[in-house]
Amino acid sequence: MSEKEPHKNDQEPTPPNFQENSENVFEPPKIHPLGKKKKPENAEIQKLRHELGIDTQEEKELEKEKLVGEILQQDGIWLTVSLPANLSKKEENGFQEFALRVDELFGISNEHRQRIEKQLGGDLWIILDNHKINELIDIRVGKKEIIETVKIPGKKGFLGFGKLPDSFEKRFTDKYGELTQNQIVTGGNNEPAFIFSYFARNGKYFKDATGNRVGILCLEFICPESRALILEKMVQEDPTVIRRLVEKSIRAMKGEMFKDPNDINTGIGGGDPIIPKWDKWDADPSGGRIYIQKEGEQNGWHEEFVHTIKK
């Protein structure tokens, strides 16, 4: 008697449609049709598969969603965008900042932006425009300039006249120390803070809700080192993970940004919606181009850091 043929549902799932080449091209994997999902595996087997780096696509997607959820619920998020007064909940015109669990004085400091541009090799927007880059992801440790307290001796005076006590003055040192996450994020931990900065442009500049070409949509994610290392690995393998964070962060803060939260989906005055048009970028013949740079890498432009997303 011939052996019984395996049932279709018992067969191994189709391998993920992930392609890597010299151009770092990433094509989102196809999801298995309903009714053809693999049966749940033993927890120990799943753990072993994860340690060996042979997770199934379903397991990878679950890991991504889990990490995105942890960042949204626990880490610091800072958003910078331009809004008109008639839409802004703050009733202000121009660039505005919104945050989750981050001190209002944080923002993207001039020093932080300068470090990004120094490594990039020049003005952020000019370089991205010259190389047809839609998005930039920068990864680096959070730093703050060290301020020293200097003692200024007083004066003894003469016969009780002209006497001045010692005074103290705070001075900038042009030296920088690493920050822990809880120095930036409310409820954070004492691990080193890693900042993932995301910039988006559309054409030469990003259009805001008024139709003005303001040149920037920026989000920063302040994570503890342990979570940052996982996010960095995921972003290098699949840069669209950062897009999930961007969209979910914007949606989480829409009630703080807009008088009418529905304006999150509508471009006003010929402008783009606040959430970038990723599908449009990816549908371009050359694909959506994302540049990923990490602190410590050699300064200047590196074409090999470009990741191409094709729809």
C-alpha positions in Angstrom: 0.0 0.0 0.0 1.3 3.4 -0.9 2.0 5.9 1.9 -0.6 8.4 2.7 0.1 11.7 1.0 0.5 14.6 3.4 -2.4 16.9 3.8 -1.9 20.4 2.3 -2.4 22.1 5.7 0.6 20.0 7.0 3.0 21.3 4.4 5.7 23.8 5.2 4.6 27.4 4.3 6.1 29.1 1.3 9.4 30.8 2.3 9.2 34.6 2.8 9.5 36.6 -0.4 12.5 38.6 1.0 15.2 39.6 -1.4 18.5 41.3 -0.7 20.9 42.4 -3.3 23.6 45.1 -3.7 20.8 47.7 -3.9 19.2 46.6 -0.7 15.8 46.0 -2.4 13.0 44.9 -0.1 9.8 43.5 -1.4 7.1 43.0 1.3 6.4 39.3 1.7 3.2 37.7 0.5 0.8 36.7 3.3 -0.4 33.1 3.2 -4.0 32.7 2.1 -6.6 31.9 4.7 -6.8 28.2 5.5 -3.2 27.5 4.7 -1.5 28.8 7.9 0.9 26.5 9.6 -0.2 24.7 12.8 1.2 26.3 16.0 4.5 25.0 17.0 5.8 24.0 20.5 7.1 27.1 22.4 10.5 25.5 22.7 10.8 24.9 19.0 9.7 28.5 18.3 12.3 29.8 20.7 15.0 27.6 19.0 14.0 28.8 15.5 14.2 32.4 16.7 17.7 31.9 18.2 18.8 30.3 14.9 17.4 33.2 12.9 14.9 31.0 11.0 11.6 32.5 12.2 8.6 32.1 9.9 7.2 35.2 8.3 4.2 35.1 10.7 6.6 35.0 13.7 8.6 37.9 12.3 5.4 40.0 11.8 4.3 39.2 15.4 7.8 40.3 16.7 7.5 43.6 14.7 4.0 44.3 16.0 5.1 43.5 19.6 8.1 45.9 19.4 6.0 48.7 17.8 3.5 48.3 20.6 6.1 48.5 23.3 7.6 51.6 21.8 4.2 53.3 21.5 3.3 52.4 25.1 6.6 52.9 26.9 9.2 55.0 25.0 9.5 58.7 24.2 8.1 60.0 20.9 8.6 63.6 19.6 7.0 64.9 16.5 7.8 68.2 14.6 5.4 69.4 11.8 4.1 72.7 10.4 0.3 73.4 11.0 -1.9 76.4 10.2 -3.7 78.1 13.1 -7.2 77.2 11.7 -6.3 73.5 12.0 -4.0 73.5 15.0 -5.4 72.7 18.3 -2.8 75.1 19.7 -4.2 77.7 17.3 -0.7 78.6 16.2 0.9 79.0 12.8 4.1 77.2 11.7 6.3 74.5 13.2 4.8 72.9 16.2 6.0 70.1 18.5 4.1 67.3 20.0 5.3 64.6 22.4 4.5 61.4 24.2 6.3 61.0 27.5 9.0 63.4 26.6 10.0 66.6 28.4 8.7 69.6 26.4 12.2 71.1 26.3 13.7 68.1 24.4 12.9 68.4 20.7 15.5 67.8 18.1 18.3 70.1 19.4 20.5 72.1 17.1 23.5 70.0 18.3 21.7 66.7 17.5 20.7 68.0 14.0 24.3 69.2 13.4 25.7 65.8 14.3 23.3 64.1 11.8 24.3 66.6 9.0 28.0 66.3 9.8 27.9 62.6 9.3 25.7 63.0 6.2 28.2 65.4 4.7 26.2 68.6 4.5 22.8 70.2 4.5 20.2 67.5 5.2 17.6 68.6 2.6 20.0 69.5 -0.2 21.8 66.1 0.1 18.5 64.1 0.2 17.2 66.1 -2.8 20.4 65.5 -4.8 20.3 61.8 -4.3 16.5 61.4 -4.7 15.9 60.2 -1.2 12.4 60.3 0.3 13.2 59.3 3.9 16.2 59.4 6.2 16.6 57.3 9.4 19.4 58.3 11.7 20.4 56.1 14.7 22.5 57.5 17.5 23.0 57.7 21.3 21.3 60.6 23.0 23.8 63.2 24.2 23.7 66.5 26.0 26.3 69.2 26.4 28.1 69.0 29.8 27.6 72.2 31.8 30.2 72.9 34.5 29.7 74.9 37.6 32.6 77.3 38.0 33.4 79.1 41.3 34.2 82.8 41.1 36.1 83.9 44.2 34.6 86.9 46.0 36.5 89.9 47.4 37.7 90.3 51.0 37.1 94.1 51.0 38.7 96.5 53.4 37.5 97.3 56.8 34.2 95.7 56.0 33.7 97.7 52.8 33.5 96.2 49.3 33.3 92.6 50.5 31.7 90.2 48.0 30.9 86.6 48.6 32.0 83.8 46.3 29.6 83.2 43.4 29.0 80.3 41.1 28.4 80.4 37.3 27.3 77.7 34.9 29.3 77.4 31.7 29.0 75.3 28.6 32.0 73.1 27.9 31.5 72.0 24.3 31.8 68.4 25.6 28.9 65.9 25.5 27.9 63.2 27.8 25.6 60.3 27.0 22.0 60.4 28.4 20.0 57.6 29.9 16.5 57.1 28.8 14.9 58.3 32.0 16.7 61.6 31.6 14.5 62.3 28.6 11.5 60.0 28.9 9.0 60.0 31.7 8.9 56.5 33.2 12.0 55.5 31.2 14.8 53.3 32.5 18.5 54.0 33.2 19.8 52.3 30.1 21.6 54.6 27.5 19.0 56.5 25.4 19.1 55.7 21.6 17.4 58.2 19.3 15.9 57.1 16.0 15.3 60.2 14.0 13.0 60.0 11.0 12.8 62.7 8.3 10.4 62.6 5.3 10.3 64.8 2.2 8.1 64.9 -0.9 9.9 66.4 -3.9 12.4 68.9 -2.6 10.3 69.6 0.5 7.4 68.0 2.4 4.1 69.9 1.9 2.3 70.6 5.1 -1.5 70.8 5.6 -1.6 74.4 4.2 0.2 73.5 1.0 3.4 75.2 2.1 6.6 73.4 1.2 8.1 73.5 4.7 10.8 71.0 4.1 10.4 68.8 7.2 8.3 66.1 8.8 10.4 64.8 11.7 9.7 62.1 14.3 12.1 61.0 17.0 11.8 57.7 19.0 13.8 57.6 22.2 14.3 54.0 23.2 16.4 52.2 25.9 19.5 50.4 24.5 18.0 46.9 24.8 14.9 47.8 22.7 16.9 50.0 20.3 19.2 47.1 19.3 16.2 45.0 18.3 14.6 48.0 16.4 17.9 48.7 14.6 18.1 45.1 13.4 14.5 45.1 12.2 14.9 48.4 10.4 18.0 47.2 8.6 16.1 44.1 7.5 12.8 45.8 6.8 12.9 49.7 6.8 9.1 49.8 6.6 9.0 49.0 10.3 9.8 52.7 11.0 6.8 53.7 8.8 4.5 51.7 11.1 5.9 53.6 14.0 5.5 56.9 12.3 1.9 56.3 11.2 0.8 54.9 14.6 2.5 57.7 16.4 0.8 60.4 14.3 -2.6 58.7 14.8 -2.0 58.5 18.6 -1.3 62.2 18.7 -3.9 63.5 16.2 -6.2 64.6 19.0 -3.4 66.8 20.4 -2.5 68.3 17.0 -5.8 69.0 15.3 -8.9 70.7 16.3 -10.7 68.1 14.2 -8.8 64.8 14.3 -10.2 63.9 10.9 -7.9 66.5 9.3 -5.1 63.9 9.7 -6.3 62.3 6.4 -6.9 65.5 4.3 -4.4 67.7 2.6 -5.5 71.3 2.8 -4.7 73.9 0.1 -3.1 71.4 -2.2 -0.8 70.0 0.4 -0.2 66.5 1.5 -1.8 64.7 4.5 0.5 64.6 7.5 1.1 60.9 6.9 3.5 60.5 4.0 2.4 59.0 0.7 4.6 55.9 1.0 2.6 53.9 -1.6 3.1 56.6 -4.2 6.9 56.7 -3.5 7.2 52.9 -3.6 5.2 52.7 -6.9 7.8 54.9 -8.6 9.9 52.9 -11.1 13.0 53.5 -9.0 11.1 52.6 -5.8 11.0 54.4 -2.5 14.5 55.3 -1.4 15.3 55.3 2.3 18.8 56.3 3.6 19.8 54.7 6.9 22.8 56.0 8.8 24.2 55.0 12.2 26.4 57.0 14.5 30.1 56.0 14.2 30.0 55.2 10.5 32.3 57.1 8.2 31.2 60.6 7.4 29.9 61.4 3.9 27.4 59.9 1.4 27.3 56.1 1.1 25.1 54.7 -1.7 25.2 51.3 0.0 23.2 52.8 2.9 20.2 53.3 0.5 17.4 50.8 0.9 14.8 50.6 -1.9 11.2 49.7 -1.2 9.2 48.5 -4.3 5.5 48.2 -4.3 
